Amino acid sequence: MAAYSFSKNVQQQPKPTLKAQLDSIFKVTDANNYVAAIDLIGQLIKDSEQQQNFTYLFHGYNLLSVSHANLRDTVQSLNYSKKALHYAQMSKNDTLISWAYNNLAADLSAHKESQAQALEYYKKSLHIQQRLNDGEFNDAALNLAELYHKMGDYKLMREYLEEAQKSYDPAYIYFDNPLIHLEILWGDYYVSQNVKYRALESYNKAYELIEEKKIDYLALDFYERYAQFLREQNYPDRAYEVQKRFMEYYKNQENLKAQETYQLAQAKFEAAEAKRERNQAKLQQEILDNDLQRKKTQSILLASIIVLMVLFLVYLFYSERLRLGLIKNLKFQNANLEKAKIRAEKSERAKTRFFSTLSHEMRTPLYGVTGMITIFENNPELKKYKDEISSLRFSADHLLEIINDLLDISKLEDDSFKLVKKSFNIKLLVEDVINSFDRNRLRNAQCTLTCDIDRNVPNYVVGDARRIKQVLLNIIGNAIKFTPKGEVCLRLTVKHLESGKHQVRFEVQDNGIGIPKEKQEAIFDEFSQLEELQLREAKGTGLGLPIVRKLLEKMGADIEVESEPGKGSTFSFELLLEEATLLQVTNTNSKKAPIPPKELPADFKGLRFLVVDDNKINRMVTNRILSNFKAEVQEASNGKEAIELVKNQDYDLILMDINMPGLNGYQTTQIIRDFELDVPIIALTASVENYVTRRALESGMNDVISKPFNTEKFFKTIHEQMARRSRAMH
């Protein structure tokens, strides 16, 4: 749990941000002004609800729980802990959820009747901490060990002590060093197992650490029973030393405040006595009559005052200790969380750069492979190897699919990812999806693919057709992969809403091998491979379903799975779609009106091409493809060589690589454009990021072709640029 504070604004000022409100609450709670803190937390919760910010709603209710706990209002504290957990789950922030479970369990563990529920929440918190694996100490495991110790279950106590011990990092900066708590609990465990020498070792280590750090509240909690243990083990000198240190800590914490309070009470008493003596002559008779009663009353009053003062001091001591501990713990946790956030952001940027670099480095040699395959396919002398070449083509295309999956994962984690919403025919899209699965693949799997569309599903809707198609292809492909013999059915139903929108439900049902319930969430983890489910022919990258979930999250939906081993699986999701208007449909169809195909030239005879690429194999492949169509091809291995060739010779078209040593493709093109404006320059690159196309056009290139390319698209792009140049010259 955590304690926060807040400062008041006296003058009318612009409303502070949620973060500023949260920081201000720390200041109020630092001053023990919990009543004022509760008012300010209420404003934070109100503003967070208006902004639908679940993270700050969690912090608000968590602060309310802590404030009421400090005011000894345990019922309200428990209620607000439950609300904090609710909003932590809404935020989908695993760290906040782990905190919320841990704090709620701490509230519940204080009562014997709710300890079973506390165990469940501690375990949920620990599960999240283990999954995050962010280097922090698994305090939930330590709490579980302590609770099992209270319950007398020493076997489970040891199990969770070992789990907590594994997560302890001596190099990590902790508030309230968990090693001390570990050693104390290990000592308690060994006492329960009657292994006294091991208990003595752990207790001694805990004592040394407490003395080293001068942690007073741990000394007050631990030293008395440690001294008792030492006496039982016949270490009287050591026991005396520990008991003496306990008393020193106790006196240092208690006596100063107790003495000040007692002196104040004594001074007030003496003042009252002096006043009584000054009026003694006048009131002597009355005093004699009431002396006995007055003395009894005064004695009772004084005793009551002293008892109340002592109780008040005890309350102040423990509340102050709790408050300071919570504040320090929160500050350390915030510092560690900030470090973890920075590490995560660096890791995410590094991963994105890695995927981008990996894609380029894999596409470059893959272009050489696919290019040679294209040459082999067009060579009549190699027709007898048609099946072998076809197998090579399949393997190369499969490798390209894997590279594209890696890029999709990287792009989906980028905030710049945007959906493109246009009108489309949803029934034609489904038909296109079904037809994209070739009959050979289905026949090899001995699987049938069917489709069932509710007649009430509208024809035209508005959405990102490309991404919906990608989702369906991944889910159906996965279903076919794990249905070696059987049927896969795509089913669409619709529910019309009062808002005029349509809630379209997509279901992909198969009767394949199925997935155990405990494994159903793991299939959505990146690179997940459930080995016990894998068929020999059903291997993959494990990226299909993670891509599906991330795409659906971008669309405001989620995927659900129902499955039973041996009986099959059903994957489903629902999309809220608007029905397209007639104008939207007309505009879409007009944009997609077919353009009459232009005949590609039978050959490039009489045309001169320049291929610029630092990779020798890639130059050879491009040269061979163009030469097969009778083009005259020259090569340049770098930008400087390409510039000299263009200065001294005329070319009809230049194919330019981007990533080259020395002058890259952009720089080379800019220099060529200074003296040659007409020749078409097409980027031929393994990079597929959006910024590549933008920079290519800005540098003076006319178009971009990604390697490895589709041969038809390659020649079509060349033809379009040649035709454009021809029109410009006339």
TORVEXVEX-764318 format. One record per atom (N, C-alpha, C): x, y, z. Coordinates in steps of 0.2 Angstrom, whole numbers, plus 5000, padded with zeros to 4 digits. Layout:
<pts>
XYZ;...
</pts>
This chain:
<pts>
500449945000;500050005000;500450065000;500150124999;500550184998;500250245001;500650295003;500350355006;500550415002;500050455001;500250514997;500050585000;500150634997;499950705000;499750754995;499550804997;499250854992;499250924995;499450984991;499451044994;498851084991;498551134995;497951174993;498151234989;497751254984;497851314981;497351364984;497651424985;497351474989;496951524983;497351534978;497051584973;496751544967;496351574963;496051534957;496551524952;496751464951;497251444946;496951394941;497351384935;497151334931;497151264934;496651224933;496651154936;497251114935;497551094940;498251054939;498050994936;498650964933;498550894930;498550844935;498350784932;498250724937;498850714941;499450714937;500050704940;500250754946;500050814944;500250874949;499750864955;499150844954;498750824960;499050774964;499250714961;499550664965;500150684969;500550724965;501150744969;501050784975;500450824974;500250874980;500050834986;499650774984;499350734990;499950704994;500550694991;501050674996;501250725001;501250785000;501350835005;500850835010;500250835009;499750835014;499850775019;499950715016;499950655020;500650655024;501150685021;501750695025;501650735032;501150775031;501050815037;500450785042;500350715040;499850675044;499150705044;498950755039;498350785038;497850745034;497650685036;497350635032;496650665030;496350705035;495650725033;495650775027;496150815027;496250865021;496450815015;496850765016;497050725010;496450685007;495950665011;495350635009;494950675004;494950745006;494550795002;494950794995;495550804995;495950814989;495950754984;495950694988;495950634984;495250624980;494750654984;494050654980;494050694974;494450744974;494450784968;494850754962;495450714965;495850674960;495450624957;494950584961;494550534958;494050564953;493750624955;493250654950;493550674944;494150704944;494450724937;494750664933;494950614937;495150554933;494550514930;493950514933;493350484930;493150524924;493250594924;493050634918;493550614912;494150604914;494650594908;494650514907;494250474911;494350404910;495050374910;495450404915;496050384916;496150334922;496150264920;496050214925;496750214930;497250234927;497950234931;497850274937;497550334936;497550384942;496950364946;496450334943;495850314947;496150254952;496550214950;496850164954;497250204960;497650254958;498050284963;497550324968;497050354966;496550384970;496250334976;495950284973;495650234978;496150204982;496750194980;497350164984;497450214990;497550274988;497650324993;497150334998;496450324996;495950325001;496050265006;496150205003;496250145007;496750165012;497350185010;497950205015;497750255020;497350305018;497250355023;496750335028;496250295026;495750265031;496050215035;496550175033;496950135037;497350165042;497650225041;498050265045;497550295051;496850305049;496350335053;496050275057;496350215056;496050155060;495350135057;495150155051;494450135049;494550075044;494650015047;494849955043;494249935038;493649955039;493049935035;493149975028;493250045029;493250085023;493950065019;494450055023;495150045020;495049975015;494649925018;494649865014;494149885007;493649915008;493249935003;493549974997;494050024999;494350054994;494950014991;495249974995;495749924992;495449884986;494749864987;494449824982;494349864976;494149934977;494049974971;494649994967;495249994971;495850004968;496049954964;495949894966;496049834962;495649834955;495049854956;494549854950;494849904945;495149964947;495350014942;496049994939;496449954944;497149934941;497049884935;496449844936;496349794931;496049824925;495649884926;495449924920;496049954916;496549974920;497150004917;497549954913;497449894914;497849844910;498649854911;498849884917;499549894919;499649834924;500149794922;500249734926;500549754933;500949804933;501349824939;500749854944;500349894942;499749914946;499349864949;499249814944;498749754946;499149714952;499749704951;500149674956;500149704963;500249774963;500249814969;499549804972;499049814968;498349804970;498149744974;498349684971;498249624974;498649614980;499249634980;499649634986;499349674992;499149734991;498849784996;498249754999;497749724994;497149704996;497249635001;497749594999;497949535003;498149555010;498549615010;498849635016;498249655021;497749685018;497149705022;496749645025;496749595020;496349535022;496649485027;497349485026;497749435031;497749455038;497449515040;497449535047;496949495050;496449465047;495849435050;495849355048;495849315053;495949245051;495349215047;494749245047;494249215042;494349235035;494749285034;494849305027;495649285024;495949245028;496649235026;496649185020;496149145019;496149105013;496149155006;495749205007;495649255001;496349295001;496649305006;497249345006;497749305002;497849235004;498249195000;498149194993;497549194990;497349194983;497649254980;497549314983;497749374980;498549384980;498849364986;499549364986;499849324980;499549264979;499749214973;499649254966;499149284966;499049324959;499549374958;499649414964;500249464964;500849434962;501049374965;501649344964;501749324956;501149294954;501149274947;501349324942;501049384943;501149444939;501949464940;502149464946;502849484947;503349434943;503149374944;503649324940;503549334933;502949344930;502949354923;503249424920;503249474924;503649534923;504349524923;504549494928;505349474929;505749544928;505549594931;505849664930;506449674935;506649624938;507249634943;507049654950;506449664951;506249684958;506149624962;506149634969;506049584974;505349564974;505249494974;504549474974;504249474981;504049534983;503849534990;503149494991;502849484986;502249434987;502449364989;502949344987;503249274989;503349284997;503749334999;503849345006;503249345010;502749385008;502149395011;501749325012;501849285007;501549215007;501849175012;502549175012;502949135017;502749155024;502649225025;502449245032;501749225034;501249225029;500649205031;500549135032;500949095028;500949025029;501249005036;501749045038;502049035045;501449045050;501049095049;500549115054;500049055054;499949025048;499448965048;499748905050;500348895051;500748835053;500848785047;500848815041;500948765035;501648775033;502148745036;502848755035;503148735029;502848685026;503048655019;502948715014;502348745014;502248795009;502648865011;502748865017;503148925020;503848925017;504148865017;504848855014;504848865006;504248835003;504248844996;504248914994;503848964997;503849034995;504449074998;504749045003;505349075005;505949065000;505949004997;506448994992;506249034986;505649044984;505449084978;505649164980;505549184986;505749254987;506549264987;506849214990;507649214990;507849214983;507549184978;507849184971;507849254968;507249294970;507149354967;507649414970;507949394976;508349444979;509049454975;509149524974;509749544970;510149584975;510749564977;511149604982;511349664979;511349674972;511649734969;511049784968;510449764970;509849814969;509749854975;509549914974;509349964980;508649954982;508649924988;507949914991;507849964997;507249984998;507050015005;506849955009;507049955015;506849905020;507149835017;507749835017;508149775014;507749705016;507549675010;507149615011;507549555014;508249565013;508649505016;508549505024;508349555027;508249555034;507649515036;507049525032;506449485033;506549415031;506949405026;507049335024;507449295029;507949325032;508349295037;507949275043;507449325045;507049315051;506549255050;506249255044;505749205042;506149135042;506749135039;507149075038;507249045046;507449095050;507549075057;506849045060;506349075059;505649055061;505548985058;505648975052;505548905049;505948855052;506648865053;507048815056;506848805063;506648855067;506348845074;505848795073;505348805069;504748755068;504948685066;505548675063;505848615061;506348585066;506448625071;506848605077;507648595074;507748635069;508448635067;508748705070;508948695076;509148755080;509748795078;510248755075;510848785073;510748825067;510348805062;510148845056;509748905058;509248895063;508848955065;509349005068;509848985072;510349035075;510749065070;510949035065;511249065060;510849125056;510249105055;509849155051;509649215056;509449205062;509349255067;509949295068;510549265069;511149305070;511249355064;511149335058;511249375052;510749435052;510049415053;509549465054;509749525059;510049495065;510249545070;510749595068;511249565064;511849605062;511649655057;511149635052;510949685047;510549735050;510149725056;509649775059;510149825063;510649795066;511149835069;511549885064;511649855059;512049895054;511649955051;511049935050;510549995047;510250035052;510250005059;509850045064;509150045063;508849995061;508149995059;507749985065;507450035068;507150025075;506549985075;506049995070;505449955071;505549885070;506049865066;506249785066;506549765072;506949805075;507249785082;506649775087;506249825087;505649815092;505249755091;505149735085;504749675083;505049615084;505749605083;506149545083;506549535089;506849585092;507349565097;507149525103;506549545106;506249505112;506249435111;505949405105;505949335104;506549305102;507049345099;507749325098;508049315104;508049365109;508349355115;508049295119;507449275119;507149215122;507449155119;507449155112;507749095109;508549085111;508849145112;509549135114;509649105121;509149125125;509149095132;508949025132;508549005128;508348935127;508948895125;509348925120;509948885117;510548895122;510448925128;511048925132;511548975130;511349035128;511749085126;511549155130;511649145137;511449205141;511749265140;512449265138;512749335137;512449365131;512349325126;512149355119;511449375120;511049335124;510349355125;510249425129;510749425134;510749495138;510849555133;511349545129;511549595124;510949615120;510649565117;510049575113;509449615117;509349585123;508849615127;508949685129;509649705130;509849765131;509749815126;509949795120;509849835114;509049845112;508649795114;507949805113;507749865118;507949865124;507749915129;507949985126;508549985124;508850045121;508450075116;508250035111;507750055105;507150085108;506850045113;506250055115;506250125119;506750135123;506750195127;506850255122;507250245117;507450305112;506750325109;506350275107;505750295104;505150315108;505150295114;504550305119;504650355124;505250355127;505350395133;505350465132;505650485127;505650565125;504950595125;504550565121;503850595120;503450575127;503550525130;503150505136;503350555142;504050575142;504250615147;504050685146;504050715140;503750775138;503050785140;502650735139;501950735140;501750735147;502150685151;502050685158;502250755162;502750785159;502950845162;502450895162;502150895156;501550945154;501050935159;500850865160;500250855165;500450875172;501050855174;501350875181;501250955182;501450985177;501451065178;500751085179;500351055175;499651075175;499351065182;499551005185;499350985191;499551025197;500251045197;500551085201;500251155201;500051185196;499751245195;499051245199;498651195198;498051185201;498151185209;498651145211;498751145218;498951215221;499351255218;499451315220;498851365221;498451355216;497851395216;497451375222;497351305223;497051285229;497251305236;497951315236;498251335243;498051405244;498051445239;497951525239;497251535242;496851485241;496151495243;495951455249;496451425252;496351375257;495951405263;496151465265;495851495271;495051505270;494951525264;494251535263;493851475262;494151425259;493751365258;493951305263;494351325268;494551265273;493951225275;493451255277;492951205280;492651165274;492551195268;492351155263;492851095261;493451115261;493951065259;493951005264;493951025271;493850975276;493350925275;492750955273;492150915272;492250865266;492550895261;492650855254;493350835253;493750835258;494450815256;494550745253;494250695257;494350625255;494050615248;493450645246;493150635240;493550665234;493850725236;494250765231;494850725229;495250695235;495850665234;495750595229;495150565231;494950505226;494850525219;494550585219;494350605212;494950625208;495450665212;496050685209;496550625207;496550575211;496950515210;496650485203;496050475203;495750445197;495850485191;495750545192;495850595186;496550585183;497050595188;497750585186;497950525183;497650465186;497850405183;497550395176;496950425175;496650425169;497050455164;497250515166;497650555161;498250525159;498650495164;499250455162;499150395158;498550365159;498450305155;498250325148;497850385147;497650405141;498250435137;498750465141;499350495137;499750435135;499850385139;500250325137;499950295130;499250285131;498950255125;499050295119;498950365120;499050415114;499750405111;500250405116;500950395113;501050335109;500750275112;500850215108;500550225101;499950255101;499650265095;500050305090;500350365093;500750405088;501350365086;501650325090;502250295088;502150245083;501650205083;501550155078;501250185072;500850235072;500550275066;501150305063;501550335067;502150375063;502650325060;502750265063;503150215060;502850185054;502250175054;501850155048;501950205042;501750265044;501750315039;502450325036;502950335040;503650345037;503850285033;503650225035;503850165032;503550165025;502850175025;502450175018;502750225014;502850285016;503150345012;503750325009;504250305013;504950285010;504850225005;504450175007;504350125002;504050144996;503550194996;503250214990;503850254986;504250294989;504750334985;505250284982;505450234986;505950184983;505550154977;504950134978;504650094972;504550134966;504350204967;504250244962;504950254958;505450264962;506150264959;506350204955;506150144958;506350084954;505850074948;505250094949;504750094943;504950134938;505250194939;505450244934;506050214930;506450184934;507050144931;506850094926;506350054929;506049994925;505750024919;505350084919;505050114913;505550134908;506050164910;506650184906;506950124902;507050074906;507350014903;506849984898;506249984900;505749954895;505649994889;505750054889;505650104883;506250094879;506850084882;507450074878;507450004875;507149954879;507149894876;506649894870;506049924871;505649934865;505849964859;506250014860;506550054854;507150004851;507449974855;507949924853;507649874849;507049844851;506749794848;506549814841;506249874841;505949904834;506549904829;507149934832;507649944827;507949874825;507949824830;508149764828;507749734823;507049734823;506649704818;506749734811;506849804811;506949844805;507549814802;508149814806;508749794803;508749724801;508449684805;508349604803;507949604797;507449634796;507049634790;507449644784;507849704784;508249724779;508849674777;509149654783;509749604782;509449534779;508849514781;508549454778;508349464771;508049524770;507749534763;508249534758;508849564759;509349574755;509649504752;509849454756;510049384753;509449354750;508849364753;508249324751;508049354743;508249414742;508149434735;508549394730;509149384732;509649344728;509349274727;509049244732;508749174731;508149184727;507649224728;507049224724;507249244717;507749294716;507849314709;508149254705;508549214709;508849154705;508249104704;507849094708;507249054707;506849074701;506749144700;506349174694;506749154688;507449164688;507849144682;507749074681;507749024686;507748954684;507048944682;506548974684;505848964682;505748974674;506149034672;506049054665;506549024660;506948974663;507448944659;507148874656;507048864650;506748804647;507148744648;507748754649;508248694650;508148664657;507848704661;507748674668;507048654670;506648644664;505948624665;505848554669;506348504668;506348444671;506448454679;506648504681;506748524688;506148564691;505648564687;505048604689;504848594696;504748534699;504548524705;505048544711;505648534709;506148554714;506148634715;506148664709;506148744709;505448764712;504948734711;504348754715;504348744722;504748694725;504848684732;505248744734;505748764730;506248824732;505748884733;505348894728;504948954728;504448954734;504148894736;503748894742;504148904748;504748884749;505148894755;505348974755;505549004750;505649074750;505049114751;504549094749;503849134750;503749124758;503849064761;503649054768;504149094772;504749104770;505249144774;505049214773;504849244768;504549304767;503949324772;503549274772;502949284777;503249294784;503749254786;503949254793;504249324794;504649354789;504949424789;504349474790;503849464786;503249514786;502949504793;502849444796;502549444803;502949484808;503649474808;504049514812;503949584812;503849614805;503749684804;503149704807;502549664806;501949674808;501949684816;502249644820;502249644827;502649714829;503149734825;503549794827;503049854825;502749854820;502249914818;501649924823;501449864825;500849864829;500949894836;501649894838;501849924845;502049994844;501950024838;502150094837;501550134837;501550194841;500950234841;500750264835;501250264830;501050294823;500650244819;500450184821;500050144818;499350164817;499050174811;498350194810;497950144806;497350144808;496850104804;496550144798;496450114792;496250154787;495450134786;495050174787;494350154787;493950184781;493750134777;493450144770;492850094770;492350114765;491850064764;492050004760;491849944761;491949884758;491449834758;491349784754;490849734754;491149674758;490849664764;491049624769;490949544767;490449534763;490349464760;490849454755;491049504750;491549484745;492249474749;492349514754;492949504758;493049434761;492549414764;492549344766;492649294761;492249304755;492349254750;493149254747;493449314747;494149324745;494549284750;494449294757;494749254762;494749174761;494149154760;494049084759;494449054752;494349094747;494749074741;495449084741;495749124746;496449124746;496849064749;496449014752;496748954754;496648904749;497248894745;497248844739;497048774741;496748744736;496448674737;497048624739;497648634736;498148584738;498348584745;498348644748;498448654756;497948614760;497248624758;496748594761;496748514760;496948494754;496948424753;497448394756;498048424757;498648394760;498448384768;498048434770;497848434777;497248384778;496948364773;496348324773;495748364777;495748424775;495248474779;494848504774;494148524776;493748554772;493548624775;493548674771;493448744773;492748774771;492248784776;491648814774;491448884777;490948914774;490748974776;490048984777;489849014783;489049024784;488949094786;488649134782;488549214783;487749224784;487649254790;486949274791;486649314786;486049304784;485749344778;485649414781;485649434787;485549504790;486249544790;486749514789;487449544788;487349594782;487449664784;487449714778;488049694773;487849714767;488349704761;488949754762;488849814763;489349864763;489449894770;490049894773;490149924780;490749964779;490950004784;491450054785;491950024790;492650014788;493149984792;493749974788;494249944791;494949934788;494849864785;494649854779;494549794776;495249754776;495849784775;496449744774;496649714781;496549754786;496649724793;496249674795;495549674794;495049624795;495249564791;495449574785;495649514781;496249484784;496749524786;497349494789;497149454795;496749474800;496449444806;496149374804;495749374799;495349314797;495849264794;496349284790;496849244787;497249204792;497449244797;497849214802;497449164807;496849184808;496449134812;496349074809;496049074802;495849014798;496548974797;497049014795;497648974794;497848934800;497848964806;498048924812;497548864813;496848874812;496448824812;496548764808;496748784801;496848724797;497548694799;498048724801;498648694803;498548644809;498048654813;497948614819;497348564818;497048564812;496548514810;496748474805;497148424806;497448374801;496948344797;496348324801;495748294797;495148324800;494748354796;494148374799;493848434795;493548484799;493148544795;493348604799;493448654795;493448724798;492948764795;492548804799;491948844797;492048914799;491948964794;491949034796;491249054796;491049084802;490349094803;490249174805;489749214801;489649284803;488949284805;488849324810;488149344813;488149414814;487549444815;487549514816;487049534821;487149584825;486649614830;486549684829;485949704827;485849774826;485749814832;486049874833;486049914839;485649974838;485350004843;484950064843;485250124840;485950124840;486350174838;486350174830;486150124827;486150114820;486750074817;487250064822;487850024820;487649944820;488149904818;488049834818;488649804821;488449754826;488949724830;489049654826;489549644822;489649584818;490049544822;489849484823;490249424826;490549384821;491149374822;491549324817;491749264822;491649204819;491849144823;492149094818;492749064820;493049014816;493148954820;492748904818;492648844822;492948784819;493348744822;493648684819;493548624824;493648564822;493548504826;494248474826;494848514827;495448484827;495748464834;496348474835;496648444841;496448474848;496248544847;496048574853;496648604857;496448644862;496948674867;496748664874;497248644878;497048634886;496848704888;496448714893;496248774896;496748814899;497248784902;497848814905;498348844900;498248824894;498748844889;498448894884;497748914885;497348954880;497649024880;497849054886;498149124886;498849124883;499249074884;499949074881;499949074874;499449054870;499549054863;499549124860;499349174864;499349244862;499949274863;500449244867;501149274868;501549264862;501949314861;502449324855;502949264855;502949234849;503449174848;503249114852;502649114855;502449054859;502348994855;502648934857;502648874854;502448824859;501748804859;501548744864;501748684861;502348654863;502648594860;502148534860;501748534866;501348474866;500748474861;500648534858;500148544853;500348534846;501048544845;501348544839;501348484835;501048484829;501048434824;501748444820;501948384817;502648394814;502548444808;502048444805;501948494799;501648564801;501548574808;501148634810;501648674814;502248684812;502648734815;502648804812;502848854816;502748924814;503148964819;503149034817;503449084822;503149094828;502449074829;502149094835;501949164835;501849194829;501649274829;500949284826;500649234823;500049244820;499449264825;499349234830;498849244835;499049314839;499649324841;499849384844;499649444839;499849434833;499649494828;498849504828;498549444828;497749454828;497549494834;497749474840;497549514846;497749584846;498349604844;498549674843;498149714838;498049684833;497549714828;496849724830;496549674834;495949684836;495949734842;496449744846;496449794851;496449864848;496849874842;496749934838;496049944836;495649894835;495049904832;494549914838;494749904844;494249914850;493949844851;494249794850;493949724851;494449674854;494249614856;494749564858;494549504856;494949454856;494849384853;494649344859;494149294858;494049244863;494149174860;494249134865;494449064863;494049014867;493748964864;493448914868;493648844865;493948804869;494248744866;494248684871;494248624869;494348564873;494748514869;495348494872;495748444869;495348384866;495548374859;495248314856;494548334852;494248394854;493648414851;493648474847;494148514847;494248564843;494148634846;494148684843;494248754845;493748804842;493548854845;493148914842;493448974844;493749014839;493949084840;493449134838;493349184842;492849234840;493049304842;492749344838;492849424840;492249454837;492049514840;491549554838;491749624836;491549654830;491749724828;491149764827;491149824830;490649874829;490749914823;490349894818;490349924811;489749964809;489950024806;489350064803;489250044796;488550044794;488450024787;488550084783;488850064777;489150114772;488550154769;488550214768;488050254764;488150244757;487650254753;487650254746;488250294743;488350354745;488850394743;489550364744;489650334750;490250304752;490450244747;489950204746;489950144742;490150174735;489850224732;489950244725;490650274725;490850314730;491550344730;492050284730;491950234734;492450184734;492450144728;491850124725;491850084719;492250124713;492150194713;492350234708;493150234708;493350244715;494150234716;494450174713;494050114714;494250054713;494050024706;493850074702;493650054695;494250024691;494149974688;494749944685;495049984679;495749984679;496050024674;496249974668;496149994662;496249944657;497049924657;497149864657;497849844658;498249864651;498849884653;499349904647;499749844646;499849834639;500349774638;501049794640;501349744643;502049754645;502449734638;502949764637;503349754631;503649684631;503649654625;503849584625;504649584627;504949634626;505649634628;505849714629;506549724631;506749784632;507349804627;507249774621;507749774616;507949854615;508549874614;508749944613;508749984619;508549964625;508450004631;509149994635;509350044638;509950034642;509750054650;509950004654;509750004661;510450014665;510450044671;510950044675;510750024682;511049964685;510949934691;511449954696;511249994701;511650014706;511549974713;512049944715;511949904721;512649874724;512749884730;513349864733;513449784734;512849754733;512849674734;512949644727;513549604726;513649584720;513149534717;512849494722;512349444720;511749474718;511549524721;510949564719;511049594712;511649624711;511749654704;511649594699;511949544700;511949484695;511249464694;510849454700;510149434699;509749484695;509749544696;509349604693;509649604685;510249604684;510549604678;510249544674;510249484677;510049424673;509349424671;508949454676;508149464674;508049504669;508449564669;508349614663;508649594657;509249554657;509549534651;509149484648;508749444651;508249394648;507749424644;507649484645;507149524641;507549574636;508149554635;508549584629;508749654631;508749674637;508949744639;509749744639;510049804638;510749814639;510849844646;511249804650;511249824657;511949834659;512049884663;512749904666;512649904673;513249894677;513149894684;513649944687;513449964693;513850004698;513849984705;514349974708;514449944715;514349994720;514350064719;514250114724;514050174721;513850224725;513550284722;514050324718;514650334720;515150374716;515250344709;515250274709;515350244702;514750254698;514150254701;513550264697;513550334694;513750384698;513750454696;514150464690;514750434690;515250444684;514950414678;514650354679;514350324673;513750364670;513350394674;512750434672;513050494668;513550524671;513850584668;514150574661;514350514660;514750494653;514250454648;513750424651;513350384646;512550404647;512150384642;511450394643;511150334645;510650334649;510250274652;509550284651;509150234650;508450244649;508050234656;508450204661;508150194668;508650174672;508650194679;509150174684;508750144690;509050084692;508750044697;509250054703;509050094708;509550114714;509450084720;509950054723;509850024730;509950084735;509650074741;509650134746;510250124751;510350074754;510850064759;511550044756;511950094755;512650074752;513150114756;513750084756;514250114760;514450184756;514750234759;514950294756;514250334755;514150354748;513550384746;512950334746;512450344750;511850304750;511450324744;510850284743;510450294737;510150364737;509950394743;509650454743;510150504740;510750504743;511250554741;511450554734;511550484732;511750474725;511250504720;510550494722;510050524717;510050594717;510150624723;510150704723;510650734719;511250694719;511850724715;511650714708;511350654706;511250644699;510650694696;510250714700;509650754698;509950824697;510550844699;510850904698;511050914691;511150854687;511350864680;510950824676;510450774678;510050734674;509350734677;508850764674;508250774677;507750724674;507850694668;507350654664;507350584666;507950554667;508050484667;507650454673;507150404673;506850374678;507350344683;507250354690;507650314695;507150284699;507250214700;506750174704;507150144710;506950154716;507250124722;507150054722;507650014722;507649944723;507949924730;507549914735;507749914742;507449854746;507849834751;507549784755;507149814761;507249884762;506849914767;506149924765;505649914770;504949924769;504649974773;504950014777;504650064781;504350114777;503850144780;503450204776;503950264775;504450274779;504850334778;505250324772;505450264770;505850244765;505550274758;504950264757;504550284751;504550364751;504450394757;504450464758;505150494756;505650474759;506250504758;506550484751;506350434748;506550414741;506250464736;505550484737;505250534732;505550604734;505650614740;505950684741;506650694738;507050634738;507750644735;507750644728;507150634724;507150634717;507050574713;506850514717;506750454714;505950454712;505850414707;505150414704;504650364707;504950304710;504550254712;505050204717;504650164720;505050114725;504850044724;505249994723;505149924723;505449894729;505049854733;505349814738;505649754736;506249734739;506549664738;506349624743;506249554742;506149524735;505449544732;505449554726;504849584722;504449534718;503849554717;503449514712;503649534705;503849484701;504149494694;503649534690;502949524691;502449564687;502449634689;502449644695;502449714698;503149744696;503649714696;504349744694;504249764687;504049724682;504049744675;503549804674;502949794678;502449844677;502649914679;503049914685;503349984687;503850014682;504249964680;504749994675;504350024669;503849984666;503450004660;503150074662;502850084668;502450144669;502950204669;503550194672;504050244672;504350264665;504450214661;504650224654;504050254650;503450234651;502950274648;502850344650;502950354656;502950424659;503450474656;504050444655;504650474652;504450494644;504150444641;504050444634;503550504633;503050504637;502550564637;502850634638;503350634643;503650694645;504050724639;504350674635;504850694630;504450724624;503750694623;503350724618;502950774620;
</pts>
